[in-house]
């Protein structure tokens, strides 16, 4: 299952409608990871295959989305994206967490397992 492109409208419809809600209320049916990226960004391109691998490994457990900050500038502005890539980890309950910078696969897996899927480290 490949990563999914996410538009501002789809974000408001499926994740959180920041134009109508003031308190964070996630609409998804499973945890999510959102990659804020741009096509010209070398670190973003470096992380892209890792996200595709994670999308396969965690298929059915989490959703992985990509937001092109050049196209979806409103959404990038709402989240105050200053540098890319920046990742938004969205658990089913509680507030989302932002993490800027290209991360190695092991760190993504640890964050997904512990923060999104609530698995305890062994």
N, CA, C and O atoms as a GROMACS GRO file, in nm:
protein
  488
    1UNK      N    1   0.085  -0.118   0.000
    1UNK     CA    2   0.000   0.000   0.000
    1UNK      C    3   0.089   0.124   0.000
    1UNK      O    4   0.156   0.151   0.100
    2UNK      N    5   0.093   0.199  -0.108
    2UNK     CA    6   0.181   0.316  -0.116
    2UNK      C    7   0.131   0.432  -0.029
    2UNK      O    8   0.015   0.436   0.013
    3UNK      N    9   0.222   0.525  -0.002
    3UNK     CA   10   0.182   0.645   0.070
    3UNK      C   11   0.078   0.719  -0.014
    3UNK      O   12   0.073   0.704  -0.136
    4UNK      N   13  -0.004   0.799   0.053
    4UNK     CA   14  -0.112   0.868  -0.016
    4UNK      C   15  -0.085   1.018  -0.016
    4UNK      O   16  -0.043   1.074   0.085
    5UNK      N   17  -0.108   1.083  -0.130
    5UNK     CA   18  -0.099   1.229  -0.138
    5UNK      C   19  -0.218   1.286  -0.062
    5UNK      O   20  -0.330   1.234  -0.071
    6UNK      N   21  -0.194   1.394   0.011
    6UNK     CA   22  -0.299   1.454   0.091
    6UNK      C   23  -0.312   1.602   0.055
    6UNK      O   24  -0.215   1.678   0.064
    7UNK      N   25  -0.431   1.640   0.013
    7UNK     CA   26  -0.458   1.781  -0.018
    7UNK      C   27  -0.512   1.849   0.108
    7UNK      O   28  -0.547   1.783   0.205
    8UNK      N   29  -0.519   1.981   0.104
    8UNK     CA   30  -0.574   2.057   0.215
    8UNK      C   31  -0.720   2.016   0.239
    8UNK      O   32  -0.761   1.995   0.353
    9UNK      N   33  -0.797   2.005   0.131
    9UNK     CA   34  -0.938   1.967   0.145
    9UNK      C   35  -0.952   1.827   0.203
    9UNK      O   36  -1.036   1.805   0.291
   10UNK      N   37  -0.871   1.732   0.156
   10UNK     CA   38  -0.877   1.596   0.208
   10UNK      C   39  -0.834   1.592   0.355
   10UNK      O   40  -0.888   1.515   0.434
   11UNK      N   41  -0.738   1.675   0.392
   11UNK     CA   42  -0.694   1.684   0.530
   11UNK      C   43  -0.812   1.729   0.618
   11UNK      O   44  -0.839   1.668   0.722
   12UNK      N   45  -0.881   1.834   0.576
   12UNK     CA   46  -0.994   1.885   0.653
   12UNK      C   47  -1.107   1.782   0.662
   12UNK      O   48  -1.176   1.773   0.763
   13UNK      N   49  -1.125   1.707   0.556
   13UNK     CA   50  -1.233   1.608   0.552
   13UNK      C   51  -1.200   1.481   0.631
   13UNK      O   52  -1.287   1.426   0.698
   14UNK      N   53  -1.074   1.434   0.623
   14UNK     CA   54  -1.038   1.303   0.678
   14UNK      C   55  -0.951   1.304   0.804
   14UNK      O   56  -0.946   1.205   0.876
   15UNK      N   57  -0.884   1.416   0.830
   15UNK     CA   58  -0.791   1.421   0.943
   15UNK      C   59  -0.845   1.515   1.052
   15UNK      O   60  -0.878   1.471   1.162
   16UNK      N   61  -0.854   1.644   1.019
   16UNK     CA   62  -0.898   1.744   1.116
   16UNK      C   63  -0.936   1.871   1.040
   16UNK      O   64  -0.859   1.920   0.957
   17UNK      N   65  -1.055   1.922   1.068
   17UNK     CA   66  -1.099   2.045   1.001
   17UNK      C   67  -1.070   2.165   1.091
   17UNK      O   68  -1.149   2.202   1.177
   18UNK      N   69  -0.954   2.225   1.068
   18UNK     CA   70  -0.908   2.338   1.149
   18UNK      C   71  -0.989   2.465   1.124
   18UNK      O   72  -0.975   2.563   1.197
   19UNK      N   73  -1.074   2.466   1.021
   19UNK     CA   74  -1.158   2.584   0.995
   19UNK      C   75  -1.285   2.580   1.080
   19UNK      O   76  -1.351   2.683   1.096
   20UNK      N   77  -1.321   2.463   1.133
   20UNK     CA   78  -1.444   2.448   1.211
   20UNK      C   79  -1.420   2.412   1.357
   20UNK      O   80  -1.504   2.440   1.443
   21UNK      N   81  -1.307   2.351   1.386
   21UNK     CA   82  -1.277   2.304   1.522
   21UNK      C   83  -1.163   2.385   1.582
   21UNK      O   84  -1.071   2.427   1.512
   22UNK      N   85  -1.170   2.406   1.712
   22UNK     CA   86  -1.060   2.474   1.780
   22UNK      C   87  -0.976   2.375   1.860
   22UNK      O   88  -0.856   2.395   1.878
   23UNK      N   89  -1.039   2.267   1.908
   23UNK     CA   90  -0.969   2.161   1.981
   23UNK      C   91  -0.938   2.048   1.884
   23UNK      O   92  -1.022   2.011   1.801
   24UNK      N   93  -0.817   1.993   1.894
   24UNK     CA   94  -0.777   1.882   1.806
   24UNK      C   95  -0.872   1.764   1.827
   24UNK      O   96  -0.893   1.720   1.939
   25UNK      N   97  -0.928   1.715   1.717
   25UNK     CA   98  -1.016   1.598   1.720
   25UNK      C   99  -0.989   1.521   1.591
   25UNK      O  100  -1.038   1.558   1.484
   26UNK      N  101  -0.912   1.414   1.602
   26UNK     CA  102  -0.871   1.334   1.486
   26UNK      C  103  -0.990   1.255   1.432
   26UNK      O  104  -1.062   1.190   1.507
   27UNK      N  105  -1.009   1.262   1.299
   27UNK     CA  106  -1.121   1.195   1.234
   27UNK      C  107  -1.086   1.056   1.180
   27UNK      O  108  -1.176   0.981   1.142
   28UNK      N  109  -0.959   1.022   1.177
   28UNK     CA  110  -0.917   0.896   1.116
   28UNK      C  111  -0.958   0.772   1.193
   28UNK      O  112  -0.996   0.781   1.310
   29UNK      N  113  -0.949   0.657   1.128
   29UNK     CA  114  -0.984   0.531   1.193
   29UNK      C  115  -0.862   0.449   1.233
   29UNK      O  116  -0.874   0.341   1.290
   30UNK      N  117  -0.742   0.502   1.202
   30UNK     CA  118  -0.618   0.442   1.250
   30UNK      C  119  -0.514   0.552   1.260
   30UNK      O  120  -0.528   0.657   1.196
   31UNK      N  121  -0.408   0.531   1.340
   31UNK     CA  122  -0.306   0.636   1.353
   31UNK      C  123  -0.248   0.674   1.217
   31UNK      O  124  -0.259   0.598   1.120
   32UNK      N  125  -0.187   0.792   1.210
   32UNK     CA  126  -0.135   0.840   1.082
   32UNK      C  127   0.002   0.906   1.100
   32UNK      O  128   0.037   0.954   1.207
   33UNK      N  129   0.075   0.906   0.991
   33UNK     CA  130   0.202   0.976   0.980
   33UNK      C  131   0.192   1.061   0.854
   33UNK      O  132   0.163   1.010   0.745
   34UNK      N  133   0.217   1.192   0.869
   34UNK     CA  134   0.210   1.282   0.754
   34UNK      C  135   0.347   1.340   0.729
   34UNK      O  136   0.410   1.396   0.820
   35UNK      N  137   0.393   1.328   0.605
   35UNK     CA  138   0.522   1.380   0.560
   35UNK      C  139   0.497   1.511   0.485
   35UNK      O  140   0.437   1.511   0.378
   36UNK      N  141   0.544   1.623   0.542
   36UNK     CA  142   0.542   1.752   0.472
   36UNK      C  143   0.672   1.762   0.395
   36UNK      O  144   0.780   1.764   0.455
   37UNK      N  145   0.663   1.769   0.262
   37UNK     CA  146   0.782   1.761   0.177
   37UNK      C  147   0.771   1.857   0.059
   37UNK      O  148   0.669   1.922   0.039
   38UNK      N  149   0.878   1.863  -0.019
   38UNK     CA  150   0.877   1.931  -0.149
   38UNK      C  151   0.962   1.847  -0.245
   38UNK      O  152   1.058   1.782  -0.204
   39UNK      N  153   0.925   1.849  -0.372
   39UNK     CA  154   0.996   1.769  -0.473
   39UNK      C  155   1.144   1.806  -0.486
   39UNK      O  156   1.227   1.720  -0.517
   40UNK      N  157   1.177   1.933  -0.463
   40UNK     CA  158   1.314   1.980  -0.482
   40UNK      C  159   1.405   1.948  -0.362
   40UNK      O  160   1.526   1.968  -0.370
   41UNK      N  161   1.347   1.901  -0.253
   41UNK     CA  162   1.419   1.880  -0.127
   41UNK      C  163   1.492   1.746  -0.127
   41UNK      O  164   1.429   1.640  -0.130
   42UNK      N  165   1.626   1.751  -0.124
   42UNK     CA  166   1.706   1.627  -0.126
   42UNK      C  167   1.679   1.537  -0.006
   42UNK      O  168   1.660   1.417  -0.026
   43UNK      N  169   1.675   1.588   0.118
   43UNK     CA  170   1.644   1.499   0.230
   43UNK      C  171   1.504   1.437   0.218
   43UNK      O  172   1.482   1.324   0.261
   44UNK      N  173   1.410   1.511   0.159
   44UNK     CA  174   1.275   1.457   0.138
   44UNK      C  175   1.280   1.339   0.042
   44UNK      O  176   1.215   1.237   0.065
   45UNK      N  177   1.356   1.354  -0.065
   45UNK     CA  178   1.369   1.245  -0.163
   45UNK      C  179   1.439   1.125  -0.101
   45UNK      O  180   1.410   1.011  -0.137
   46UNK      N  181   1.531   1.150  -0.009
   46UNK     CA  182   1.605   1.043   0.057
   46UNK      C  183   1.511   0.961   0.148
   46UNK      O  184   1.525   0.839   0.158
   47UNK      N  185   1.417   1.027   0.213
   47UNK     CA  186   1.326   0.961   0.306
   47UNK      C  187   1.210   0.892   0.234
   47UNK      O  188   1.151   0.798   0.288
   48UNK      N  189   1.177   0.936   0.114
   48UNK     CA  190   1.059   0.883   0.042
   48UNK      C  191   1.057   0.730   0.032
   48UNK      O  192   0.953   0.670   0.059
   49UNK      N  193   1.168   0.664  -0.008
   49UNK     CA  194   1.162   0.517  -0.016
   49UNK      C  195   1.142   0.450   0.120
   49UNK      O  196   1.081   0.344   0.130
   50UNK      N  197   1.194   0.512   0.225
   50UNK     CA  198   1.176   0.459   0.361
   50UNK      C  199   1.027   0.463   0.397
   50UNK      O  200   0.974   0.368   0.455
   51UNK      N  201   0.961   0.574   0.362
   51UNK     CA  202   0.818   0.585   0.391
   51UNK      C  203   0.736   0.484   0.312
   51UNK      O  204   0.637   0.431   0.361
   52UNK      N  205   0.779   0.457   0.189
   52UNK     CA  206   0.710   0.356   0.109
   52UNK      C  207   0.725   0.218   0.174
   52UNK      O  208   0.629   0.141   0.180
   53UNK      N  209   0.846   0.186   0.224
   53UNK     CA  210   0.869   0.058   0.293
   53UNK      C  211   0.782   0.049   0.418
   53UNK      O  212   0.719  -0.054   0.444
   54UNK      N  213   0.778   0.158   0.495
   54UNK     CA  214   0.698   0.159   0.617
   54UNK      C  215   0.549   0.146   0.585
   54UNK      O  216   0.475   0.082   0.660
   55UNK      N  217   0.506   0.205   0.475
   55UNK     CA  218   0.367   0.194   0.432
   55UNK      C  219   0.330   0.048   0.408
   55UNK      O  220   0.219   0.005   0.440
   56UNK      N  221   0.423  -0.028   0.349
   56UNK     CA  222   0.400  -0.171   0.327
   56UNK      C  223   0.401  -0.248   0.459
   56UNK      O  224   0.312  -0.329   0.486
   57UNK      N  225   0.502  -0.221   0.543
   57UNK     CA  226   0.517  -0.293   0.669
   57UNK      C  227   0.400  -0.271   0.764
   57UNK      O  228   0.359  -0.362   0.836
   58UNK      N  229   0.347  -0.150   0.764
   58UNK     CA  230   0.240  -0.115   0.858
   58UNK      C  231   0.103  -0.105   0.790
   58UNK      O  232   0.012  -0.042   0.843
   59UNK      N  233   0.090  -0.167   0.672
   59UNK     CA  234  -0.038  -0.164   0.599
   59UNK      C  235  -0.150  -0.214   0.688
   59UNK      O  236  -0.139  -0.319   0.751
   60UNK      N  237  -0.259  -0.137   0.692
   60UNK     CA  238  -0.374  -0.174   0.774
   60UNK      C  239  -0.362  -0.132   0.919
   60UNK      O  240  -0.461  -0.137   0.993
   61UNK      N  241  -0.243  -0.089   0.962
   61UNK     CA  242  -0.222  -0.048   1.101
   61UNK      C  243  -0.213   0.104   1.116
   61UNK      O  244  -0.264   0.161   1.212
   62UNK      N  245  -0.147   0.169   1.018
   62UNK     CA  246  -0.140   0.316   1.018
   62UNK      C  247  -0.155   0.364   0.874
   62UNK      O  248  -0.135   0.288   0.779
   63UNK      N  249  -0.192   0.490   0.860
   63UNK     CA  250  -0.197   0.554   0.728
   63UNK      C  251  -0.076   0.646   0.717
   63UNK      O  252  -0.043   0.718   0.811
   64UNK      N  253  -0.010   0.643   0.602
   64UNK     CA  254   0.102   0.733   0.578
   64UNK      C  255   0.066   0.823   0.460
   64UNK      O  256   0.036   0.776   0.350
   65UNK      N  257   0.070   0.954   0.487
   65UNK     CA  258   0.034   1.054   0.387
   65UNK      C  259   0.153   1.142   0.354
   65UNK      O  260   0.247   1.155   0.433
   66UNK      N  261   0.146   1.204   0.236
   66UNK     CA  262   0.247   1.300   0.194
   66UNK      C  263   0.176   1.430   0.156
   66UNK      O  264   0.076   1.429   0.083
   67UNK      N  265   0.229   1.543   0.207
   67UNK     CA  266   0.174   1.674   0.175
   67UNK      C  267   0.283   1.755   0.106
   67UNK      O  268   0.386   1.785   0.166
   68UNK      N  269   0.259   1.789  -0.021
   68UNK     CA  270   0.353   1.871  -0.097
   68UNK      C  271   0.336   2.016  -0.052
   68UNK      O  272   0.236   2.080  -0.083
   69UNK      N  273   0.435   2.068   0.021
   69UNK     CA  274   0.424   2.203   0.078
   69UNK      C  275   0.422   2.312  -0.029
   69UNK      O  276   0.377   2.423  -0.002
   70UNK      N  277   0.471   2.282  -0.149
   70UNK     CA  278   0.468   2.379  -0.258
   70UNK      C  279   0.327   2.396  -0.313
   70UNK      O  280   0.290   2.503  -0.360
   71UNK      N  281   0.248   2.289  -0.307
   71UNK     CA  282   0.112   2.290  -0.360
   71UNK      C  283   0.012   2.324  -0.249
   71UNK      O  284  -0.080   2.404  -0.268
   72UNK      N  285   0.032   2.264  -0.133
   72UNK     CA  286  -0.061   2.280  -0.020
   72UNK      C  287  -0.003   2.379   0.081
   72UNK      O  288   0.019   2.345   0.197
   73UNK      N  289   0.020   2.502   0.034
   73UNK     CA  290   0.085   2.602   0.120
   73UNK      C  291  -0.002   2.643   0.238
   73UNK      O  292   0.050   2.677   0.344
   74UNK      N  293  -0.135   2.640   0.222
   74UNK     CA  294  -0.223   2.673   0.334
   74UNK      C  295  -0.204   2.574   0.448
   74UNK      O  296  -0.192   2.613   0.564
   75UNK      N  297  -0.202   2.446   0.415
   75UNK     CA  298  -0.186   2.342   0.516
   75UNK      C  299  -0.049   2.352   0.583
   75UNK      O  300  -0.038   2.336   0.704
   76UNK      N  301   0.054   2.377   0.504
   76UNK     CA  302   0.189   2.394   0.560
   76UNK      C  303   0.192   2.514   0.656
   76UNK      O  304   0.257   2.508   0.760
   77UNK      N  305   0.122   2.621   0.620
   77UNK     CA  306   0.118   2.741   0.705
   77UNK      C  307   0.043   2.714   0.835
   77UNK      O  308   0.084   2.760   0.941
   78UNK      N  309  -0.066   2.639   0.828
   78UNK     CA  310  -0.145   2.608   0.947
   78UNK      C  311  -0.058   2.536   1.050
   78UNK      O  312  -0.071   2.560   1.171
   79UNK      N  313   0.030   2.448   1.003
   79UNK     CA  314   0.116   2.372   1.094
   79UNK      C  315   0.251   2.441   1.117
   79UNK      O  316   0.337   2.387   1.187
   80UNK      N  317   0.269   2.559   1.059
   80UNK     CA  318   0.392   2.634   1.082
   80UNK      C  319   0.517   2.561   1.033
   80UNK      O  320   0.622   2.566   1.097
   81UNK      N  321   0.504   2.495   0.921
   81UNK     CA  322   0.618   2.420   0.867
   81UNK      C  323   0.728   2.518   0.826
   81UNK      O  324   0.708   2.600   0.737
   82UNK      N  325   0.842   2.509   0.892
   82UNK     CA  326   0.955   2.598   0.867
   82UNK      C  327   1.064   2.530   0.786
   82UNK      O  328   1.134   2.593   0.707
   83UNK      N  329   1.077   2.399   0.807
   83UNK     CA  330   1.180   2.323   0.735
   83UNK      C  331   1.119   2.190   0.691
   83UNK      O  332   1.026   2.138   0.752
   84UNK      N  333   1.173   2.138   0.585
   84UNK     CA  334   1.124   2.010   0.534
   84UNK      C  335   1.241   1.914   0.518
   84UNK      O  336   1.354   1.958   0.493
   85UNK      N  337   1.217   1.787   0.532
   85UNK     CA  338   1.087   1.730   0.568
   85UNK      C  339   1.054   1.754   0.715
   85UNK      O  340   1.142   1.765   0.800
   86UNK      N  341   0.924   1.762   0.742
   86UNK     CA  342   0.872   1.762   0.879
   86UNK      C  343   0.762   1.657   0.882
   86UNK      O  344   0.683   1.645   0.789
   87UNK      N  345   0.759   1.582   0.991
   87UNK     CA  346   0.665   1.472   1.004
   87UNK      C  347   0.568   1.498   1.117
   87UNK      O  348   0.607   1.543   1.225
   88UNK      N  349   0.442   1.468   1.092
   88UNK     CA  350   0.337   1.481   1.192
   88UNK      C  351   0.290   1.340   1.227
   88UNK      O  352   0.235   1.269   1.143
   89UNK      N  353   0.314   1.301   1.352
   89UNK     CA  354   0.272   1.170   1.401
   89UNK      C  355   0.138   1.190   1.473
   89UNK      O  356   0.130   1.266   1.570
   90UNK      N  357   0.034   1.120   1.425
   90UNK     CA  358  -0.101   1.139   1.479
   90UNK      C  359  -0.150   1.009   1.544
   90UNK      O  360  -0.184   0.914   1.475
   91UNK      N  361  -0.153   1.007   1.678
   91UNK     CA  362  -0.208   0.890   1.747
   91UNK      C  363  -0.360   0.894   1.743
   91UNK      O  364  -0.418   0.997   1.709
   92UNK      N  365  -0.424   0.785   1.778
   92UNK     CA  366  -0.571   0.782   1.781
   92UNK      C  367  -0.625   0.874   1.890
   92UNK      O  368  -0.729   0.937   1.873
   93UNK      N  369  -0.554   0.882   2.001
   93UNK     CA  370  -0.596   0.969   2.110
   93UNK      C  371  -0.481   1.058   2.149
   93UNK      O  372  -0.365   1.019   2.137
   94UNK      N  373  -0.512   1.176   2.196
   94UNK     CA  374  -0.407   1.270   2.234
   94UNK      C  375  -0.370   1.360   2.117
   94UNK      O  376  -0.427   1.351   2.009
   95UNK      N  377  -0.273   1.445   2.143
   95UNK     CA  378  -0.232   1.543   2.043
   95UNK      C  379  -0.126   1.487   1.948
   95UNK      O  380  -0.048   1.400   1.986
   96UNK      N  381  -0.124   1.537   1.825
   96UNK     CA  382  -0.020   1.494   1.731
   96UNK      C  383   0.115   1.552   1.772
   96UNK      O  384   0.123   1.651   1.845
   97UNK      N  385   0.222   1.488   1.725
   97UNK     CA  386   0.358   1.531   1.755
   97UNK      C  387   0.431   1.561   1.625
   97UNK      O  388   0.421   1.485   1.529
   98UNK      N  389   0.504   1.671   1.622
   98UNK     CA  390   0.580   1.708   1.502
   98UNK      C  391   0.727   1.677   1.523
   98UNK      O  392   0.781   1.693   1.633
   99UNK      N  393   0.792   1.632   1.415
   99UNK     CA  394   0.934   1.602   1.418
   99UNK      C  395   0.996   1.648   1.286
   99UNK      O  396   0.970   1.588   1.182
  100UNK      N  397   1.078   1.754   1.290
  100UNK     CA  398   1.144   1.797   1.167
  100UNK      C  399   1.268   1.712   1.138
  100UNK      O  400   1.327   1.652   1.228
  101UNK      N  401   1.306   1.709   1.012
  101UNK     CA  402   1.431   1.644   0.972
  101UNK      C  403   1.413   1.504   0.919
  101UNK      O  404   1.320   1.433   0.956
  102UNK      N  405   1.505   1.466   0.830
  102UNK     CA  406   1.506   1.331   0.774
  102UNK      C  407   1.548   1.234   0.884
  102UNK      O  408   1.651   1.253   0.948
  103UNK      N  409   1.470   1.130   0.904
  103UNK     CA  410   1.497   1.033   1.009
  103UNK      C  411   1.533   0.899   0.949
  103UNK      O  412   1.485   0.865   0.840
  104UNK      N  413   1.617   0.822   1.018
  104UNK     CA  414   1.644   0.686   0.971
  104UNK      C  415   1.522   0.596   0.996
  104UNK      O  416   1.439   0.626   1.081
  105UNK      N  417   1.514   0.487   0.923
  105UNK     CA  418   1.401   0.397   0.933
  105UNK      C  419   1.381   0.347   1.077
  105UNK      O  420   1.268   0.335   1.123
  106UNK      N  421   1.490   0.319   1.146
  106UNK     CA  422   1.479   0.267   1.283
  106UNK      C  423   1.408   0.365   1.375
  106UNK      O  424   1.333   0.324   1.464
  107UNK      N  425   1.431   0.494   1.357
  107UNK     CA  426   1.365   0.595   1.439
  107UNK      C  427   1.216   0.606   1.404
  107UNK      O  428   1.132   0.619   1.493
  108UNK      N  429   1.185   0.600   1.275
  108UNK     CA  430   1.045   0.597   1.235
  108UNK      C  431   0.973   0.480   1.299
  108UNK      O  432   0.865   0.495   1.356
  109UNK      N  433   1.034   0.361   1.290
  109UNK     CA  434   0.971   0.240   1.345
  109UNK      C  435   0.950   0.252   1.495
  109UNK      O  436   0.844   0.215   1.546
  110UNK      N  437   1.049   0.305   1.565
  110UNK     CA  438   1.037   0.323   1.710
  110UNK      C  439   0.923   0.420   1.742
  110UNK      O  440   0.841   0.393   1.830
  111UNK      N  441   0.916   0.532   1.671
  111UNK     CA  442   0.810   0.631   1.695
  111UNK      C  443   0.673   0.573   1.661
  111UNK      O  444   0.576   0.592   1.736
  112UNK      N  445   0.664   0.501   1.550
  112UNK     CA  446   0.536   0.440   1.511
  112UNK      C  447   0.492   0.339   1.616
  112UNK      O  448   0.378   0.342   1.663
  113UNK      N  449   0.584   0.250   1.654
  113UNK     CA  450   0.549   0.145   1.751
  113UNK      C  451   0.512   0.203   1.887
  113UNK      O  452   0.412   0.162   1.947
  114UNK      N  453   0.591   0.298   1.936
  114UNK     CA  454   0.570   0.349   2.071
  114UNK      C  455   0.466   0.461   2.079
  114UNK      O  456   0.384   0.462   2.171
  115UNK      N  457   0.467   0.553   1.984
  115UNK     CA  458   0.378   0.668   1.991
  115UNK      C  459   0.243   0.644   1.923
  115UNK      O  460   0.140   0.692   1.971
  116UNK      N  461   0.244   0.571   1.812
  116UNK     CA  462   0.118   0.553   1.738
  116UNK      C  463   0.048   0.422   1.771
  116UNK      O  464  -0.075   0.417   1.779
  117UNK      N  465   0.124   0.315   1.790
  117UNK     CA  466   0.064   0.184   1.814
  117UNK      C  467   0.071   0.143   1.962
  117UNK      O  468   0.023   0.036   1.999
  118UNK      N  469   0.131   0.228   2.044
  118UNK     CA  470   0.141   0.204   2.189
  118UNK      C  471   0.205   0.072   2.226
  118UNK      O  472   0.169   0.011   2.326
  119UNK      N  473   0.302   0.029   2.145
  119UNK     CA  474   0.377  -0.092   2.180
  119UNK      C  475   0.491  -0.050   2.270
  119UNK      O  476   0.557   0.050   2.245
  120UNK      N  477   0.514  -0.128   2.373
  120UNK     CA  478   0.623  -0.097   2.465
  120UNK      C  479   0.755  -0.148   2.406
  120UNK      O  480   0.760  -0.253   2.342
  121UNK      N  481   0.861  -0.070   2.430
  121UNK     CA  482   0.994  -0.110   2.385
  121UNK      C  483   1.036  -0.234   2.462
  121UNK      O  484   1.008  -0.248   2.581
  122UNK      N  485   1.102  -0.324   2.394
  122UNK     CA  486   1.147  -0.448   2.457
  122UNK      C  487   1.290  -0.435   2.501
  122UNK      O  488   1.347  -0.529   2.557
   0.00000   0.00000   0.00000
